[in-house]
């Protein structure tokens, strides 16, 4: 018996409809909901707040925003150093003074460590002294001698230094080349001036070597050329501060290699 083509088509359509409404269709899983956006990293929000509070330059902010994971990876060991040794990153500048009686407890003589010195009594904090000894040894292997010409200075010693500059130049000019007592980084015990203490150092063999290599030993130039209005001091190519390798690396990659910005940022981080 032949089937009517129209009836056959209707029957097939009915079977298809029943199949689509069967148990298998009822068990078909629903499409997954869109994934929620990850919550903002609170460390990044805190870093942004710290940068906002110090007027951090926008051209440097761009690098931070585009490489935030790298920034946080470098920041972590710096924050550990800050927690264990806050005075390593303390401010001593035109606006913030150290206590008159501050003297680090771990000052060490440099000469016994093999560092060339202009005076036998030159001292730095233990970490800075060890880093300088390592840097001096590395320089020596390349035929370069680094000489420490000025290191830790007490508040009282800085009084005599500043008074001498005022006598020679007058107070306004002296304030561009010398720190007032309590405001000298030298009192921290992590700063040294290389010989010679003038900008002839920049073009000398030791000066060129230090500029190229100091960061890998944790040292940072405090008063760069062209940033006098920011730091408050004239360019001092001979004046280097030890911050440790993690901080020196972070400074180079994300703070325009400007110590001033890094120190202000870390201070702001502790209060935001």
Secondary structure as the mmCIF struct_conf table of DSSP 4:
data_model
#
loop_
_struct_conf.conf_type_id
_struct_conf.id
_struct_conf.beg_label_comp_id
_struct_conf.beg_label_asym_id
_struct_conf.beg_label_seq_id
_struct_conf.end_label_comp_id
_struct_conf.end_label_asym_id
_struct_conf.end_label_seq_id
HELX_LH_PP_P HELX_LH_PP_P1 UNK A 2 UNK A 4
HELX_RH_AL_P HELX_RH_AL_P1 UNK A 5 UNK A 20
TURN_TY1_P TURN_TY1_P1 UNK A 21 UNK A 21
BEND BEND1 UNK A 22 UNK A 22
HELX_RH_AL_P HELX_RH_AL_P2 UNK A 23 UNK A 26
TURN_TY1_P TURN_TY1_P2 UNK A 27 UNK A 27
HELX_LH_PP_P HELX_LH_PP_P2 UNK A 28 UNK A 41
HELX_RH_AL_P HELX_RH_AL_P3 UNK A 42 UNK A 54
TURN_TY1_P TURN_TY1_P3 UNK A 55 UNK A 55
HELX_RH_AL_P HELX_RH_AL_P4 UNK A 58 UNK A 66
TURN_TY1_P TURN_TY1_P4 UNK A 67 UNK A 67
HELX_RH_AL_P HELX_RH_AL_P5 UNK A 68 UNK A 84
HELX_RH_3T_P HELX_RH_3T_P1 UNK A 86 UNK A 89
BEND BEND2 UNK A 93 UNK A 95
TURN_TY1_P TURN_TY1_P5 UNK A 100 UNK A 101
TURN_TY1_P TURN_TY1_P6 UNK A 105 UNK A 106
STRN STRN1 UNK A 107 UNK A 109
BEND BEND3 UNK A 110 UNK A 110
HELX_RH_3T_P HELX_RH_3T_P2 UNK A 111 UNK A 113
TURN_TY1_P TURN_TY1_P7 UNK A 114 UNK A 114
STRN STRN2 UNK A 116 UNK A 117
BEND BEND4 UNK A 118 UNK A 119
TURN_TY1_P TURN_TY1_P8 UNK A 120 UNK A 121
STRN STRN3 UNK A 123 UNK A 125
HELX_RH_AL_P HELX_RH_AL_P6 UNK A 126 UNK A 140
TURN_TY1_P TURN_TY1_P9 UNK A 141 UNK A 143
STRN STRN4 UNK A 147 UNK A 150
HELX_RH_AL_P HELX_RH_AL_P7 UNK A 155 UNK A 169
HELX_RH_AL_P HELX_RH_AL_P8 UNK A 171 UNK A 177
BEND BEND5 UNK A 178 UNK A 178
HELX_LH_PP_P HELX_LH_PP_P3 UNK A 179 UNK A 180
TURN_TY1_P TURN_TY1_P10 UNK A 181 UNK A 182
HELX_RH_3T_P HELX_RH_3T_P3 UNK A 185 UNK A 188
TURN_TY1_P TURN_TY1_P11 UNK A 189 UNK A 189
STRN STRN5 UNK A 191 UNK A 194
BEND BEND6 UNK A 195 UNK A 198
TURN_TY1_P TURN_TY1_P12 UNK A 199 UNK A 199
HELX_RH_AL_P HELX_RH_AL_P9 UNK A 200 UNK A 203
BEND BEND7 UNK A 204 UNK A 204
HELX_RH_AL_P HELX_RH_AL_P10 UNK A 205 UNK A 213
HELX_RH_3T_P HELX_RH_3T_P4 UNK A 214 UNK A 217
TURN_TY1_P TURN_TY1_P13 UNK A 218 UNK A 218
STRN STRN6 UNK A 219 UNK A 221
BEND BEND8 UNK A 222 UNK A 223
TURN_TY1_P TURN_TY1_P14 UNK A 225 UNK A 226
HELX_RH_AL_P HELX_RH_AL_P11 UNK A 228 UNK A 231
BEND BEND9 UNK A 232 UNK A 233
TURN_TY1_P TURN_TY1_P15 UNK A 237 UNK A 238
STRN STRN7 UNK A 239 UNK A 242
HELX_RH_AL_P HELX_RH_AL_P12 UNK A 245 UNK A 254
BEND BEND10 UNK A 255 UNK A 255
TURN_TY1_P TURN_TY1_P16 UNK A 256 UNK A 257
HELX_RH_AL_P HELX_RH_AL_P13 UNK A 259 UNK A 269
TURN_TY1_P TURN_TY1_P17 UNK A 270 UNK A 271
#
